[in-house]
């Protein structure tokens, strides 16, 4: 049995280093998409269980809902299907 733990920091895209260096920040939607790609890669590698730490923005939950919509063949926004 392969288990993976995932901790997502919702504030990471707004940290001081990004703000003072004029680096771009990421929206919640972009961060959820990044988490979805990570989860997809983990799923493709055959993990059995994904543990995650809940956080206020709900990034992992959003990513999971998006992945379920893709698996069900539902539209995924921005005018397309995946």
C-alpha positions in Angstrom: 0.0 0.0 0.0 1.4 3.4 -1.0 0.3 6.5 0.8 1.2 10.1 0.1 0.7 13.2 2.3 0.1 16.5 0.7 0.3 19.9 2.5 -0.6 22.9 0.4 0.2 26.4 1.6 -2.5 28.8 0.3 -0.5 31.9 1.2 2.6 30.9 -0.6 1.8 32.9 -3.7 1.5 36.0 -1.7 4.7 35.8 0.4 6.9 38.8 1.0 9.6 37.6 -1.5 7.1 37.6 -4.3 5.6 40.9 -3.4 8.9 42.8 -3.1 10.4 41.2 -6.2 7.4 42.1 -8.4 6.9 38.4 -9.2 3.4 37.5 -10.2 1.0 36.0 -7.8 -1.3 33.1 -8.5 -5.1 33.1 -8.2 -6.9 30.5 -6.2 -8.0 28.9 -9.4 -4.4 28.6 -10.8 -3.2 27.1 -7.5 -6.1 24.6 -7.5 -5.1 23.6 -11.1 -1.5 23.1 -10.0 -2.7 20.9 -7.1 -4.9 18.9 -9.6 -1.9 18.2 -11.8 0.0 17.0 -8.8 -2.9 14.7 -7.8 -3.2 13.5 -11.3 0.5 12.5 -11.4 0.2 10.8 -8.1 -2.9 8.9 -9.3 -1.1 7.8 -12.5 1.8 6.5 -10.4 -0.6 4.2 -8.5 -0.9 5.5 -5.0 -3.5 4.0 -2.8 -4.2 6.8 -0.3 -3.8 10.5 -0.4 -3.7 12.3 2.9 -3.9 16.1 3.0 -4.1 18.9 5.5 -7.2 21.0 5.2 -6.6 24.7 4.7 -8.9 27.8 4.5 -8.9 28.1 0.7 -9.8 24.5 0.1 -7.3 24.0 -2.7 -7.2 20.2 -2.5 -11.0 19.9 -2.4 -11.3 22.3 -5.4 -8.7 20.2 -7.3 -10.5 17.0 -6.4 -13.8 18.4 -7.6 -12.2 19.4 -10.9 -10.7 16.0 -11.4 -14.0 14.3 -10.7 -15.6 16.5 -13.4 -13.0 15.6 -15.9 -13.4 11.9 -15.1 -17.2 12.2 -15.6 -16.7 14.1 -18.9 -18.3 17.3 -17.7 -17.3 20.6 -19.1 -14.3 22.1 -17.3 -14.7 25.8 -18.0 -13.2 28.2 -20.5 -15.2 26.6 -23.3 -13.8 23.1 -23.5 -13.8 19.5 -22.5 -10.8 17.5 -21.5 
